Amino acid sequence: MKSKPLIKPIIVDKEKLEELHHILRTRKLTRERRYDEIKKYIGGVCSVCECIPTKILSYDMKGAELIERYCDECIKKWVK
């Protein structure tokens, strides 16, 4: 069972975020390439829908730390 997560917003420079959105809108990317682009700017994709995450959740797993990323829509649906 997971512990209660520590939730933090993902802070990205506005210009970098706009650049990422531009890349995702204007290029035809494979799923892997899309993941790589988001990872380059944000660090990873949403754990559920694989889009741009806005929150990082960290769980204490008895000596290890589990990190998950979620977008605003998925965090409302999946994290309780």
N, C-alpha and C positions, 0 to 999 in steps of 0.2 A: 504494500500500500504506500502510495506517495504521501509525503508530508504536505502541509499547507505551503504553497509556493510563495516566494518573494517575487512580486511583480514590479518590473521597471520599464519605463518607456524607452524605446529605441530612439536615440537622438542622432539625426543625420542632418548635415548641412543642407539647407534649402536648395542650393545650386546643384549639389550632387544628387539629391533626390529628383530634381527636375531633369537632370541629365539621364538618370536611370529610366524615368518614365518615358523620355524621348526615345531612348534605345528600344524599350519594350514595345512602344507604339509603332515605330517606323521600320523595324527590321523583322523579317520572318526568321524566327529562331526555333530551333528544336527545343524540346523539353529540357534537355541537358544544358544547352547553351543558355536558355532563359535562367535556369537555376544558377549557372556560373556567373551570369551578369548580376543577379540579385545578391548572390553570395559575395561578390567583389565589393559591392556598395554597402550592404547591410549586414553581412556575416552569415546569412542563411535565409531560407524561405519559411513561410508559415508551415507549421507542422501538419496542418490539415489540408489546406487548399493549394499550397505551394505558390502563393502570391507574395507580395511584399509585406513583411511583418511590421507591426508597430510596437509590440511588447515582447519583452524577454521574461520568461518565468524560470526561476531557479529553485530546485528542490534539494533539500539535504537528504541524501540517501545513505545515512549511517557512515559517514567518512568520505563519501564521493558526492559530487554535485552533478545533478541532471539539469541540463539547459534545454529549454524548448522556446520556440518563437511562434507567435500568433499574430494574425491581423486582427483588426477591431471586430469584424464580423464573427470570426471563428472563436475568439476569446469569450464572446457573449454566449455562444452556443455550447462550447466544449469545456470551459473551465468553470468549476463551481467552487 
